[in-house]
Amino acid sequence: MSSTFPAPALATVEITVNGRAYRRAVEPRTSLVDFLRETLGLTGTHVGCEHGVCGACSVLLDGDPVRSCLIFAVQADGLSVTTVEGLAPERGKLSALQDAFCESHAMQCGYCTPGMLIACQDLLAHNPQPDEAAIRDAIGGNLCRCTGYQQIVDAVKLAAGAPAHG
């Protein structure tokens, strides 16, 4: 005896991503990271552990950092999302923080970089002159297997206008 399962009902979401409004039909179980990557084609946000542990999928949701693998797209309905692509002032340009990451060699494989940039952007929005302890606290929930974190700390200091290794 074969049984067929009905297709899941779709929900319509309206989400502003990087300043642009989108209206899409999604399955209610679609994660925000999958919505960003698969539906909108914004692949800068990385899928890492899919359990909210590594921070690679971090985005700003109405200005607050969140793990987009732990949020359903329907939960972001009516809200504003900023991805790593949205940190740049315009296409082909880098933000001061992104530029500082390049200057400080704050990335190696680059997998953690989008989540690190989001965490650091949030830090600088709330504390424009963070000390090393504040920087390390801000990135404490993001895992990096390559840099040893010092270059990331240096990049944030550089973006904030402070000398690195200080």
C-alpha positions as CSV (number, residue, x, y, z in Angstrom):
1,M,0.0,0.0,0.0
2,S,1.5,3.3,-1.1
3,S,0.7,6.5,0.6
4,T,1.3,9.9,-0.7
5,F,2.0,12.9,1.4
6,P,0.7,16.3,0.5
7,A,3.2,19.0,-0.4
8,P,3.8,21.3,2.6
9,A,1.8,24.5,2.5
10,L,3.9,27.5,1.5
11,A,4.1,30.7,3.5
12,T,4.7,34.1,2.0
13,V,7.4,36.1,3.6
14,E,8.4,39.7,3.1
15,I,12.0,40.3,4.2
16,T,14.3,43.2,3.5
17,V,17.8,42.0,2.8
18,N,20.6,44.4,2.5
19,G,18.2,47.2,2.0
20,R,16.2,45.5,-0.8
21,A,12.6,44.1,-0.1
22,Y,11.8,40.6,-1.2
23,R,8.5,38.8,-1.2
24,R,8.8,35.0,-1.6
25,A,6.8,31.9,-1.0
26,V,8.7,29.4,1.2
27,E,8.2,26.2,3.0
28,P,7.7,27.0,6.7
29,R,10.7,24.8,7.6
30,T,13.1,26.7,5.4
31,S,15.9,28.1,7.5
32,L,16.9,31.7,7.0
33,V,20.4,30.7,5.8
34,D,18.8,28.5,3.1
35,F,16.5,31.3,2.1
36,L,19.4,33.7,1.7
37,R,21.6,31.2,-0.1
38,E,19.1,29.2,-2.2
39,T,16.2,31.5,-2.7
40,L,18.0,34.8,-3.0
41,G,21.4,33.6,-4.2
42,L,23.3,35.4,-1.5
43,T,26.0,32.9,-0.8
44,G,28.3,35.0,1.3
45,T,26.6,33.7,4.4
46,H,28.1,30.3,5.0
47,V,26.5,27.1,6.3
48,G,28.8,25.6,8.9
49,C,27.6,23.3,11.7
50,E,23.9,23.9,11.2
51,H,23.5,23.8,15.0
52,G,24.3,27.4,15.9
53,V,27.7,26.6,17.3
54,C,30.3,27.8,14.7
55,G,28.9,31.3,13.8
56,A,29.7,31.0,10.1
57,C,26.0,31.7,9.2
58,S,25.7,34.9,11.4
59,V,23.7,37.8,10.0
60,L,22.2,40.9,11.5
61,L,18.4,40.6,12.0
62,D,16.9,44.0,12.7
63,G,20.4,45.0,13.8
64,D,21.1,42.1,16.1
65,P,23.5,39.3,15.3
66,V,21.8,35.9,15.0
67,R,22.7,32.4,13.7
68,S,20.7,32.2,10.5
69,C,20.8,28.4,10.6
70,L,18.6,28.4,13.8
71,I,15.9,30.8,12.5
72,F,13.2,30.0,10.0
73,A,12.6,32.4,7.1
74,V,9.0,32.8,8.4
75,Q,10.4,34.1,11.7
76,A,12.1,36.9,9.7
77,D,8.9,37.9,8.0
78,G,8.6,41.7,8.2
79,L,12.2,42.1,9.4
80,S,15.4,43.4,8.0
81,V,18.5,41.2,7.4
82,T,22.0,42.3,6.8
83,T,24.4,39.7,5.3
84,V,28.1,40.0,4.8
85,E,27.3,41.3,1.3
86,G,25.3,44.1,2.8
87,L,28.3,45.4,4.8
88,A,30.0,46.8,1.7
89,P,28.9,50.4,0.9
90,E,28.4,49.5,-2.8
91,R,29.1,46.7,-5.2
92,G,32.9,46.4,-5.8
93,K,33.8,48.4,-2.7
94,L,34.7,47.2,0.8
95,S,33.6,48.6,4.1
96,A,36.4,49.8,6.4
97,L,36.1,46.6,8.4
98,Q,36.3,44.4,5.4
99,D,39.3,46.4,4.2
100,A,40.9,46.0,7.6
101,F,40.4,42.2,7.4
102,C,42.3,42.2,4.1
103,E,45.1,44.5,5.4
104,S,45.5,42.5,8.5
105,H,45.4,39.1,6.8
106,A,42.5,38.2,9.1
107,M,41.4,35.3,6.9
108,Q,43.0,32.2,5.6
109,C,40.5,29.7,4.3
110,G,37.7,32.3,4.6
111,Y,35.0,30.0,5.9
112,C,34.5,31.8,9.2
113,T,35.0,35.3,7.7
114,P,31.4,36.2,7.0
115,G,30.3,35.4,10.5
116,M,33.4,37.1,12.0
117,L,32.7,40.2,10.0
118,I,29.1,40.3,11.2
119,A,30.2,39.8,14.9
120,C,32.8,42.6,14.5
121,Q,30.4,44.9,12.7
122,D,27.9,44.5,15.6
123,L,30.7,45.2,18.1
124,L,31.9,48.3,16.4
125,A,28.3,49.6,16.1
126,H,28.0,49.4,19.9
127,N,31.6,50.1,20.9
128,P,33.5,52.1,18.2
129,Q,36.8,51.9,20.2
130,P,36.9,48.4,21.7
131,D,39.9,47.1,23.6
132,E,41.3,43.6,22.9
133,A,39.2,42.0,25.6
134,A,36.0,43.4,24.1
135,I,37.0,42.2,20.6
136,R,37.9,38.7,21.8
137,D,34.6,38.6,23.7
138,A,32.7,39.7,20.6
139,I,34.2,37.0,18.4
140,G,34.2,34.3,21.1
141,G,31.1,32.6,19.6
142,N,32.7,32.3,16.2
143,L,35.0,29.4,15.4
144,C,38.1,29.9,13.3
145,R,40.4,27.0,12.5
146,C,43.1,28.9,10.6
147,T,44.1,32.3,11.9
148,G,44.6,31.9,15.7
149,Y,42.3,35.0,16.1
150,Q,45.1,37.5,16.5
151,Q,44.8,38.9,13.0
152,I,41.1,39.3,13.5
153,V,41.7,41.3,16.6
154,D,44.2,43.4,14.7
155,A,41.7,44.0,11.9
156,V,39.1,45.2,14.3
157,K,41.6,47.5,16.0
158,L,42.6,48.8,12.5
159,A,39.0,49.4,11.5
160,A,38.5,51.3,14.8
161,G,41.5,53.4,14.2
162,A,43.7,51.9,16.9
163,P,47.1,50.5,16.4
164,A,47.3,46.7,15.9
165,H,49.2,44.6,18.4
166,G,48.6,47.3,21.0
